[in-house]
Amino acid sequence: MSAGMAGAVDLSALKNRAEAANSSAQPPSGGDGAAGPSHPAIIEVTEADFQAEVVERSLQVPVVVDLWATWCEPCKQLSPALEKLAREYNGAWVLAKVDVDANPRIAQLFQVQSVPMVIAVAGGQPVDGFAGAQPEPQLREWIDSLLNALRDQLPGIRAAEEGAPEGAEPEEEPEDPRFTAAEDALEQGDFAAAEAAYQQILDSEPANEQANAALMQVRFMARAEQADPSAIERADAAPDDLDAQIAAADAEVAFGKVDEGFSRLIQTIKRTAGDDRDRVRTHLVEMFEIFPDGDERVTKARRNLASALF
């Protein structure tokens, strides 16, 4: 994923548990007692197949993870609406349904505190989400926004929209060996080497937007790898501690709470001045670079930042 939240949260954490996960049948879709949906764009996901069905699929199209429970009444409203939309979009995105009671490690991975909760995964990482039931028009608007933001990054979206035959492999562009070297370093967890590789590209091509976005991602990934949910509590208890506020904002973005992370930094900017304000503003602006062009959350945060500064 050339721009977005790649690497912000390690969704491959369940991969090594796949063989140990039980293979018992999942409860019916949406917990309403009906048989599970039969459609290629709607799948039931367990801890055993999470890596293949969510992480790997999301390299081609967005995977919208519907986290639900059999006892959840709002889930019985949201799940059918999501299924209806998944059938309409011709495979441009996939709906992955997860029973949180049967798959607690997936719920833990996404920091689920209540259901229903919906998380969009693209390029192997969560990029957006919401909690609670939403009406179909609002869901459709959210899906369209997601596809618009990711269309140039995930080849399967455009292929589905253009009606490519099911199962057809999208034509791939030739790989740039410089980016391949950087990506290999990332796979090995060597953030320093990846940063150096992207910086080398920028040294020779200062206008290379892909390398610049990737560089911002790598720097964020290095911080996000150490993200700790407790950082948020510590920051809430010490609003004047700049290091705590920055660490908490990184944690919030890493755990998918993007608006909260942006808002925290903007509120900190309002409370500070001079070098402290410049430091927080620079951190926020660099954080914007890890998201795709046109991301509505960034657009909103930029407006709020302008208001805070002027």
SEKE-223267 format. One record per residue (C-alpha): x, y, z; residue in one letter. Coordinates in steps of 0.1 Angstrom, whole numbers. Example, Ala and Ser with C-alpha at 12.3 -4.5 7.8 and 13.67 -1.06 7.14 Angstrom:
% SEKE-223267
<atom><x>123</x><y>-45</y><z>78</z><residu>a</residu></atom>
<atom><x>137</x><y>-11</y><z>71</z><residu>s</residu></atom>
% end
This chain:
% SEKE-223267
<atom><x>0</x><y>0</y><z>0</z><residu>m</residu></atom>
<atom><x>18</x><y>31</y><z>-12</z><residu>s</residu></atom>
<atom><x>-1</x><y>55</y><z>12</z><residu>a</residu></atom>
<atom><x>-23</x><y>48</y><z>42</z><residu>g</residu></atom>
<atom><x>-16</x><y>31</y><z>75</z><residu>m</residu></atom>
<atom><x>5</x><y>3</y><z>63</z><residu>a</residu></atom>
<atom><x>23</x><y>-13</y><z>92</z><residu>g</residu></atom>
<atom><x>5</x><y>8</y><z>119</z><residu>a</residu></atom>
<atom><x>-10</x><y>-23</y><z>135</z><residu>v</residu></atom>
<atom><x>4</x><y>-59</y><z>131</z><residu>d</residu></atom>
<atom><x>-26</x><y>-78</y><z>118</z><residu>l</residu></atom>
<atom><x>-4</x><y>-109</y><z>112</z><residu>s</residu></atom>
<atom><x>-4</x><y>-116</y><z>149</z><residu>a</residu></atom>
<atom><x>-29</x><y>-144</y><z>145</z><residu>l</residu></atom>
<atom><x>-10</x><y>-161</y><z>117</z><residu>k</residu></atom>
<atom><x>10</x><y>-184</y><z>139</z><residu>n</residu></atom>
<atom><x>-21</x><y>-195</y><z>158</z><residu>r</residu></atom>
<atom><x>-39</x><y>-206</y><z>127</z><residu>a</residu></atom>
<atom><x>-30</x><y>-243</y><z>131</z><residu>e</residu></atom>
<atom><x>-40</x><y>-243</y><z>167</z><residu>a</residu></atom>
<atom><x>-74</x><y>-227</y><z>162</z><residu>a</residu></atom>
<atom><x>-104</x><y>-250</y><z>163</z><residu>n</residu></atom>
<atom><x>-122</x><y>-257</y><z>131</z><residu>s</residu></atom>
<atom><x>-157</x><y>-257</y><z>145</z><residu>s</residu></atom>
<atom><x>-185</x><y>-242</y><z>124</z><residu>a</residu></atom>
<atom><x>-193</x><y>-205</y><z>129</z><residu>q</residu></atom>
<atom><x>-227</x><y>-194</y><z>142</z><residu>p</residu></atom>
<atom><x>-251</x><y>-181</y><z>116</z><residu>p</residu></atom>
<atom><x>-246</x><y>-148</y><z>100</z><residu>s</residu></atom>
<atom><x>-254</x><y>-118</y><z>121</z><residu>g</residu></atom>
<atom><x>-266</x><y>-140</y><z>150</z><residu>g</residu></atom>
<atom><x>-302</x><y>-140</y><z>138</z><residu>d</residu></atom>
<atom><x>-306</x><y>-177</y><z>133</z><residu>g</residu></atom>
<atom><x>-306</x><y>-177</y><z>95</z><residu>a</residu></atom>
<atom><x>-281</x><y>-196</y><z>74</z><residu>a</residu></atom>
<atom><x>-249</x><y>-178</y><z>66</z><residu>g</residu></atom>
<atom><x>-247</x><y>-158</y><z>34</z><residu>p</residu></atom>
<atom><x>-237</x><y>-175</y><z>2</z><residu>s</residu></atom>
<atom><x>-218</x><y>-149</y><z>-19</z><residu>h</residu></atom>
<atom><x>-181</x><y>-146</y><z>-28</z><residu>p</residu></atom>
<atom><x>-179</x><y>-111</y><z>-14</z><residu>a</residu></atom>
<atom><x>-193</x><y>-122</y><z>20</z><residu>i</residu></atom>
<atom><x>-172</x><y>-145</y><z>41</z><residu>i</residu></atom>
<atom><x>-172</x><y>-159</y><z>77</z><residu>e</residu></atom>
<atom><x>-138</x><y>-154</y><z>93</z><residu>v</residu></atom>
<atom><x>-122</x><y>-172</y><z>122</z><residu>t</residu></atom>
<atom><x>-88</x><y>-170</y><z>139</z><residu>e</residu></atom>
<atom><x>-77</x><y>-199</y><z>118</z><residu>a</residu></atom>
<atom><x>-82</x><y>-182</y><z>85</z><residu>d</residu></atom>
<atom><x>-79</x><y>-145</y><z>94</z><residu>f</residu></atom>
<atom><x>-45</x><y>-142</y><z>78</z><residu>q</residu></atom>
<atom><x>-56</x><y>-155</y><z>44</z><residu>a</residu></atom>
<atom><x>-92</x><y>-142</y><z>43</z><residu>e</residu></atom>
<atom><x>-85</x><y>-107</y><z>57</z><residu>v</residu></atom>
<atom><x>-49</x><y>-97</y><z>56</z><residu>v</residu></atom>
<atom><x>-40</x><y>-113</y><z>22</z><residu>e</residu></atom>
<atom><x>-73</x><y>-104</y><z>5</z><residu>r</residu></atom>
<atom><x>-68</x><y>-68</y><z>16</z><residu>s</residu></atom>
<atom><x>-38</x><y>-65</y><z>-7</z><residu>l</residu></atom>
<atom><x>-62</x><y>-65</y><z>-36</z><residu>q</residu></atom>
<atom><x>-95</x><y>-50</y><z>-23</z><residu>v</residu></atom>
<atom><x>-106</x><y>-35</y><z>10</z><residu>p</residu></atom>
<atom><x>-119</x><y>-60</y><z>35</z><residu>v</residu></atom>
<atom><x>-146</x><y>-46</y><z>58</z><residu>v</residu></atom>
<atom><x>-145</x><y>-66</y><z>90</z><residu>v</residu></atom>
<atom><x>-179</x><y>-68</y><z>107</z><residu>d</residu></atom>
<atom><x>-174</x><y>-77</y><z>144</z><residu>l</residu></atom>
<atom><x>-206</x><y>-89</y><z>159</z><residu>w</residu></atom>
<atom><x>-221</x><y>-112</y><z>186</z><residu>a</residu></atom>
<atom><x>-252</x><y>-134</y><z>187</z><residu>t</residu></atom>
<atom><x>-266</x><y>-114</y><z>217</z><residu>w</residu></atom>
<atom><x>-261</x><y>-80</y><z>200</z><residu>c</residu></atom>
<atom><x>-294</x><y>-65</y><z>188</z><residu>e</residu></atom>
<atom><x>-279</x><y>-36</y><z>168</z><residu>p</residu></atom>
<atom><x>-258</x><y>-63</y><z>150</z><residu>c</residu></atom>
<atom><x>-290</x><y>-78</y><z>136</z><residu>k</residu></atom>
<atom><x>-296</x><y>-44</y><z>119</z><residu>q</residu></atom>
<atom><x>-261</x><y>-36</y><z>107</z><residu>l</residu></atom>
<atom><x>-250</x><y>-70</y><z>94</z><residu>s</residu></atom>
<atom><x>-279</x><y>-74</y><z>68</z><residu>p</residu></atom>
<atom><x>-273</x><y>-39</y><z>55</z><residu>a</residu></atom>
<atom><x>-236</x><y>-46</y><z>50</z><residu>l</residu></atom>
<atom><x>-243</x><y>-79</y><z>33</z><residu>e</residu></atom>
<atom><x>-268</x><y>-61</y><z>9</z><residu>k</residu></atom>
<atom><x>-241</x><y>-36</y><z>0</z><residu>l</residu></atom>
<atom><x>-214</x><y>-63</y><z>-4</z><residu>a</residu></atom>
<atom><x>-236</x><y>-80</y><z>-30</z><residu>r</residu></atom>
<atom><x>-241</x><y>-48</y><z>-50</z><residu>e</residu></atom>
<atom><x>-204</x><y>-38</y><z>-55</z><residu>y</residu></atom>
<atom><x>-193</x><y>-67</y><z>-77</z><residu>n</residu></atom>
<atom><x>-164</x><y>-77</y><z>-55</z><residu>g</residu></atom>
<atom><x>-148</x><y>-42</y><z>-52</z><residu>a</residu></atom>
<atom><x>-147</x><y>-49</y><z>-15</z><residu>w</residu></atom>
<atom><x>-152</x><y>-80</y><z>7</z><residu>v</residu></atom>
<atom><x>-173</x><y>-82</y><z>39</z><residu>l</residu></atom>
<atom><x>-156</x><y>-104</y><z>65</z><residu>a</residu></atom>
<atom><x>-179</x><y>-114</y><z>94</z><residu>k</residu></atom>
<atom><x>-163</x><y>-122</y><z>128</z><residu>v</residu></atom>
<atom><x>-182</x><y>-135</y><z>158</z><residu>d</residu></atom>
<atom><x>-162</x><y>-119</y><z>186</z><residu>v</residu></atom>
<atom><x>-173</x><y>-145</y><z>212</z><residu>d</residu></atom>
<atom><x>-160</x><y>-173</y><z>191</z><residu>a</residu></atom>
<atom><x>-129</x><y>-155</y><z>180</z><residu>n</residu></atom>
<atom><x>-117</x><y>-134</y><z>211</z><residu>p</residu></atom>
<atom><x>-82</x><y>-129</y><z>198</z><residu>r</residu></atom>
<atom><x>-95</x><y>-111</y><z>167</z><residu>i</residu></atom>
<atom><x>-116</x><y>-89</y><z>190</z><residu>a</residu></atom>
<atom><x>-85</x><y>-82</y><z>211</z><residu>q</residu></atom>
<atom><x>-65</x><y>-74</y><z>181</z><residu>l</residu></atom>
<atom><x>-89</x><y>-47</y><z>171</z><residu>f</residu></atom>
<atom><x>-93</x><y>-34</y><z>207</z><residu>q</residu></atom>
<atom><x>-130</x><y>-41</y><z>205</z><residu>v</residu></atom>
<atom><x>-149</x><y>-26</y><z>235</z><residu>q</residu></atom>
<atom><x>-184</x><y>-29</y><z>221</z><residu>s</residu></atom>
<atom><x>-203</x><y>-44</y><z>192</z><residu>v</residu></atom>
<atom><x>-212</x><y>-39</y><z>164</z><residu>p</residu></atom>
<atom><x>-178</x><y>-26</y><z>154</z><residu>m</residu></atom>
<atom><x>-167</x><y>-23</y><z>117</z><residu>v</residu></atom>
<atom><x>-130</x><y>-20</y><z>106</z><residu>i</residu></atom>
<atom><x>-118</x><y>-15</y><z>71</z><residu>a</residu></atom>
<atom><x>-85</x><y>-33</y><z>63</z><residu>v</residu></atom>
<atom><x>-65</x><y>-24</y><z>32</z><residu>a</residu></atom>
<atom><x>-29</x><y>-33</y><z>23</z><residu>g</residu></atom>
<atom><x>-28</x><y>-56</y><z>53</z><residu>g</residu></atom>
<atom><x>-36</x><y>-28</y><z>79</z><residu>q</residu></atom>
<atom><x>-67</x><y>-12</y><z>93</z><residu>p</residu></atom>
<atom><x>-74</x><y>22</y><z>76</z><residu>v</residu></atom>
<atom><x>-108</x><y>33</y><z>90</z><residu>d</residu></atom>
<atom><x>-138</x><y>21</y><z>110</z><residu>g</residu></atom>
<atom><x>-168</x><y>30</y><z>132</z><residu>f</residu></atom>
<atom><x>-188</x><y>16</y><z>161</z><residu>a</residu></atom>
<atom><x>-225</x><y>11</y><z>163</z><residu>g</residu></atom>
<atom><x>-253</x><y>4</y><z>138</z><residu>a</residu></atom>
<atom><x>-255</x><y>29</y><z>108</z><residu>q</residu></atom>
<atom><x>-283</x><y>34</y><z>83</z><residu>p</residu></atom>
<atom><x>-278</x><y>20</y><z>48</z><residu>e</residu></atom>
<atom><x>-273</x><y>55</y><z>31</z><residu>p</residu></atom>
<atom><x>-246</x><y>63</y><z>56</z><residu>q</residu></atom>
<atom><x>-229</x><y>29</y><z>51</z><residu>l</residu></atom>
<atom><x>-230</x><y>34</y><z>13</z><residu>r</residu></atom>
<atom><x>-214</x><y>68</y><z>16</z><residu>e</residu></atom>
<atom><x>-187</x><y>54</y><z>39</z><residu>w</residu></atom>
<atom><x>-180</x><y>25</y><z>15</z><residu>i</residu></atom>
<atom><x>-178</x><y>49</y><z>-15</z><residu>d</residu></atom>
<atom><x>-154</x><y>72</y><z>3</z><residu>s</residu></atom>
<atom><x>-133</x><y>42</y><z>12</z><residu>l</residu></atom>
<atom><x>-131</x><y>30</y><z>-24</z><residu>l</residu></atom>
<atom><x>-123</x><y>64</y><z>-37</z><residu>n</residu></atom>
<atom><x>-94</x><y>68</y><z>-13</z><residu>a</residu></atom>
<atom><x>-80</x><y>34</y><z>-21</z><residu>l</residu></atom>
<atom><x>-88</x><y>29</y><z>-58</z><residu>r</residu></atom>
<atom><x>-53</x><y>38</y><z>-70</z><residu>d</residu></atom>
<atom><x>-36</x><y>17</y><z>-44</z><residu>q</residu></atom>
<atom><x>-55</x><y>-16</y><z>-45</z><residu>l</residu></atom>
<atom><x>-57</x><y>-31</y><z>-80</z><residu>p</residu></atom>
<atom><x>-87</x><y>-53</y><z>-74</z><residu>g</residu></atom>
<atom><x>-111</x><y>-23</y><z>-69</z><residu>i</residu></atom>
<atom><x>-108</x><y>-10</y><z>-104</z><residu>r</residu></atom>
<atom><x>-107</x><y>-45</y><z>-119</z><residu>a</residu></atom>
<atom><x>-140</x><y>-53</y><z>-101</z><residu>a</residu></atom>
<atom><x>-156</x><y>-20</y><z>-112</z><residu>e</residu></atom>
<atom><x>-145</x><y>-26</y><z>-148</z><residu>e</residu></atom>
<atom><x>-161</x><y>-61</y><z>-147</z><residu>g</residu></atom>
<atom><x>-130</x><y>-82</y><z>-149</z><residu>a</residu></atom>
<atom><x>-137</x><y>-119</y><z>-149</z><residu>p</residu></atom>
<atom><x>-139</x><y>-134</y><z>-114</z><residu>e</residu></atom>
<atom><x>-105</x><y>-148</y><z>-104</z><residu>g</residu></atom>
<atom><x>-86</x><y>-129</y><z>-131</z><residu>a</residu></atom>
<atom><x>-53</x><y>-116</y><z>-120</z><residu>e</residu></atom>
<atom><x>-48</x><y>-78</y><z>-124</z><residu>p</residu></atom>
<atom><x>-19</x><y>-68</y><z>-147</z><residu>e</residu></atom>
<atom><x>10</x><y>-58</y><z>-125</z><residu>e</residu></atom>
<atom><x>34</x><y>-29</y><z>-132</z><residu>e</residu></atom>
<atom><x>71</x><y>-37</y><z>-133</z><residu>p</residu></atom>
<atom><x>86</x><y>-35</y><z>-99</z><residu>e</residu></atom>
<atom><x>111</x><y>-8</y><z>-91</z><residu>d</residu></atom>
<atom><x>141</x><y>-25</y><z>-75</z><residu>p</residu></atom>
<atom><x>147</x><y>4</y><z>-52</z><residu>r</residu></atom>
<atom><x>112</x><y>1</y><z>-37</z><residu>f</residu></atom>
<atom><x>116</x><y>-37</y><z>-36</z><residu>t</residu></atom>
<atom><x>148</x><y>-33</y><z>-15</z><residu>a</residu></atom>
<atom><x>129</x><y>-9</y><z>9</z><residu>a</residu></atom>
<atom><x>100</x><y>-33</y><z>12</z><residu>e</residu></atom>
<atom><x>123</x><y>-62</y><z>19</z><residu>d</residu></atom>
<atom><x>138</x><y>-43</y><z>47</z><residu>a</residu></atom>
<atom><x>103</x><y>-36</y><z>61</z><residu>l</residu></atom>
<atom><x>94</x><y>-73</y><z>60</z><residu>e</residu></atom>
<atom><x>125</x><y>-80</y><z>81</z><residu>q</residu></atom>
<atom><x>115</x><y>-53</y><z>106</z><residu>g</residu></atom>
<atom><x>145</x><y>-32</y><z>97</z><residu>d</residu></atom>
<atom><x>130</x><y>3</y><z>98</z><residu>f</residu></atom>
<atom><x>163</x><y>20</y><z>97</z><residu>a</residu></atom>
<atom><x>173</x><y>3</y><z>64</z><residu>a</residu></atom>
<atom><x>139</x><y>9</y><z>49</z><residu>a</residu></atom>
<atom><x>140</x><y>46</y><z>58</z><residu>e</residu></atom>
<atom><x>175</x><y>49</y><z>43</z><residu>a</residu></atom>
<atom><x>163</x><y>32</y><z>11</z><residu>a</residu></atom>
<atom><x>133</x><y>56</y><z>7</z><residu>y</residu></atom>
<atom><x>155</x><y>86</y><z>16</z><residu>q</residu></atom>
<atom><x>180</x><y>75</y><z>-11</z><residu>q</residu></atom>
<atom><x>152</x><y>76</y><z>-37</z><residu>i</residu></atom>
<atom><x>141</x><y>110</y><z>-26</z><residu>l</residu></atom>
<atom><x>177</x><y>123</y><z>-27</z><residu>d</residu></atom>
<atom><x>177</x><y>116</y><z>-65</z><residu>s</residu></atom>
<atom><x>140</x><y>122</y><z>-71</z><residu>e</residu></atom>
<atom><x>128</x><y>149</y><z>-46</z><residu>p</residu></atom>
<atom><x>93</x><y>150</y><z>-62</z><residu>a</residu></atom>
<atom><x>87</x><y>112</y><z>-59</z><residu>n</residu></atom>
<atom><x>54</x><y>113</y><z>-40</z><residu>e</residu></atom>
<atom><x>53</x><y>75</y><z>-35</z><residu>q</residu></atom>
<atom><x>88</x><y>75</y><z>-18</z><residu>a</residu></atom>
<atom><x>79</x><y>105</y><z>3</z><residu>n</residu></atom>
<atom><x>46</x><y>89</y><z>15</z><residu>a</residu></atom>
<atom><x>64</x><y>56</y><z>22</z><residu>a</residu></atom>
<atom><x>91</x><y>74</y><z>42</z><residu>l</residu></atom>
<atom><x>65</x><y>90</y><z>64</z><residu>m</residu></atom>
<atom><x>49</x><y>56</y><z>69</z><residu>q</residu></atom>
<atom><x>82</x><y>40</y><z>79</z><residu>v</residu></atom>
<atom><x>89</x><y>67</y><z>104</z><residu>r</residu></atom>
<atom><x>54</x><y>63</y><z>119</z><residu>f</residu></atom>
<atom><x>57</x><y>25</y><z>118</z><residu>m</residu></atom>
<atom><x>89</x><y>27</y><z>139</z><residu>a</residu></atom>
<atom><x>70</x><y>46</y><z>165</z><residu>r</residu></atom>
<atom><x>37</x><y>26</y><z>162</z><residu>a</residu></atom>
<atom><x>56</x><y>-6</y><z>168</z><residu>e</residu></atom>
<atom><x>60</x><y>6</y><z>204</z><residu>q</residu></atom>
<atom><x>24</x><y>19</y><z>207</z><residu>a</residu></atom>
<atom><x>10</x><y>11</y><z>241</z><residu>d</residu></atom>
<atom><x>-28</x><y>16</y><z>249</z><residu>p</residu></atom>
<atom><x>-18</x><y>28</y><z>284</z><residu>s</residu></atom>
<atom><x>-1</x><y>58</y><z>268</z><residu>a</residu></atom>
<atom><x>-35</x><y>72</y><z>262</z><residu>i</residu></atom>
<atom><x>-44</x><y>71</y><z>299</z><residu>e</residu></atom>
<atom><x>-11</x><y>86</y><z>309</z><residu>r</residu></atom>
<atom><x>-16</x><y>115</y><z>285</z><residu>a</residu></atom>
<atom><x>-52</x><y>121</y><z>297</z><residu>d</residu></atom>
<atom><x>-38</x><y>124</y><z>332</z><residu>a</residu></atom>
<atom><x>-10</x><y>149</y><z>321</z><residu>a</residu></atom>
<atom><x>-24</x><y>173</y><z>295</z><residu>p</residu></atom>
<atom><x>6</x><y>195</y><z>297</z><residu>d</residu></atom>
<atom><x>32</x><y>167</y><z>290</z><residu>d</residu></atom>
<atom><x>41</x><y>171</y><z>253</z><residu>l</residu></atom>
<atom><x>59</x><y>138</y><z>251</z><residu>d</residu></atom>
<atom><x>28</x><y>120</y><z>266</z><residu>a</residu></atom>
<atom><x>4</x><y>137</y><z>242</z><residu>q</residu></atom>
<atom><x>25</x><y>128</y><z>211</z><residu>i</residu></atom>
<atom><x>29</x><y>92</y><z>223</z><residu>a</residu></atom>
<atom><x>-8</x><y>90</y><z>229</z><residu>a</residu></atom>
<atom><x>-17</x><y>104</y><z>195</z><residu>a</residu></atom>
<atom><x>6</x><y>78</y><z>179</z><residu>d</residu></atom>
<atom><x>-11</x><y>51</y><z>198</z><residu>a</residu></atom>
<atom><x>-46</x><y>63</y><z>189</z><residu>e</residu></atom>
<atom><x>-38</x><y>64</y><z>152</z><residu>v</residu></atom>
<atom><x>-20</x><y>30</y><z>154</z><residu>a</residu></atom>
<atom><x>-51</x><y>15</y><z>169</z><residu>f</residu></atom>
<atom><x>-74</x><y>30</y><z>143</z><residu>g</residu></atom>
<atom><x>-86</x><y>60</y><z>164</z><residu>k</residu></atom>
<atom><x>-74</x><y>84</y><z>137</z><residu>v</residu></atom>
<atom><x>-98</x><y>113</y><z>145</z><residu>d</residu></atom>
<atom><x>-90</x><y>111</y><z>182</z><residu>e</residu></atom>
<atom><x>-53</x><y>112</y><z>175</z><residu>g</residu></atom>
<atom><x>-55</x><y>142</y><z>153</z><residu>f</residu></atom>
<atom><x>-78</x><y>160</y><z>178</z><residu>s</residu></atom>
<atom><x>-54</x><y>153</y><z>206</z><residu>r</residu></atom>
<atom><x>-26</x><y>170</y><z>188</z><residu>l</residu></atom>
<atom><x>-47</x><y>200</y><z>177</z><residu>i</residu></atom>
<atom><x>-59</x><y>205</y><z>213</z><residu>q</residu></atom>
<atom><x>-23</x><y>204</y><z>224</z><residu>t</residu></atom>
<atom><x>-14</x><y>230</y><z>198</z><residu>i</residu></atom>
<atom><x>-41</x><y>253</y><z>211</z><residu>k</residu></atom>
<atom><x>-26</x><y>250</y><z>246</z><residu>r</residu></atom>
<atom><x>10</x><y>256</y><z>236</z><residu>t</residu></atom>
<atom><x>32</x><y>283</y><z>220</z><residu>a</residu></atom>
<atom><x>66</x><y>289</y><z>206</z><residu>g</residu></atom>
<atom><x>89</x><y>259</y><z>200</z><residu>d</residu></atom>
<atom><x>65</x><y>235</y><z>218</z><residu>d</residu></atom>
<atom><x>37</x><y>245</y><z>194</z><residu>r</residu></atom>
<atom><x>60</x><y>241</y><z>164</z><residu>d</residu></atom>
<atom><x>71</x><y>207</y><z>176</z><residu>r</residu></atom>
<atom><x>35</x><y>194</y><z>179</z><residu>v</residu></atom>
<atom><x>24</x><y>210</y><z>146</z><residu>r</residu></atom>
<atom><x>53</x><y>194</y><z>127</z><residu>t</residu></atom>
<atom><x>45</x><y>160</y><z>142</z><residu>h</residu></atom>
<atom><x>8</x><y>163</y><z>132</z><residu>l</residu></atom>
<atom><x>17</x><y>175</y><z>96</z><residu>v</residu></atom>
<atom><x>41</x><y>146</y><z>92</z><residu>e</residu></atom>
<atom><x>13</x><y>122</y><z>104</z><residu>m</residu></atom>
<atom><x>-10</x><y>135</y><z>77</z><residu>f</residu></atom>
<atom><x>15</x><y>122</y><z>51</z><residu>e</residu></atom>
<atom><x>9</x><y>85</y><z>60</z><residu>i</residu></atom>
<atom><x>-27</x><y>88</y><z>47</z><residu>f</residu></atom>
<atom><x>-40</x><y>88</y><z>11</z><residu>p</residu></atom>
<atom><x>-46</x><y>120</y><z>-8</z><residu>d</residu></atom>
<atom><x>-81</x><y>132</y><z>-2</z><residu>g</residu></atom>
<atom><x>-86</x><y>113</y><z>31</z><residu>d</residu></atom>
<atom><x>-116</x><y>131</y><z>47</z><residu>e</residu></atom>
<atom><x>-101</x><y>128</y><z>82</z><residu>r</residu></atom>
<atom><x>-70</x><y>146</y><z>71</z><residu>v</residu></atom>
<atom><x>-90</x><y>173</y><z>53</z><residu>t</residu></atom>
<atom><x>-111</x><y>179</y><z>85</z><residu>k</residu></atom>
<atom><x>-80</x><y>179</y><z>107</z><residu>a</residu></atom>
<atom><x>-62</x><y>204</y><z>84</z><residu>r</residu></atom>
<atom><x>-92</x><y>228</y><z>87</z><residu>r</residu></atom>
<atom><x>-92</x><y>224</y><z>125</z><residu>n</residu></atom>
<atom><x>-54</x><y>229</y><z>126</z><residu>l</residu></atom>
<atom><x>-58</x><y>262</y><z>106</z><residu>a</residu></atom>
<atom><x>-84</x><y>273</y><z>131</z><residu>s</residu></atom>
<atom><x>-61</x><y>265</y><z>160</z><residu>a</residu></atom>
<atom><x>-32</x><y>284</y><z>145</z><residu>l</residu></atom>
<atom><x>-51</x><y>315</y><z>134</z><residu>f</residu></atom>
% end
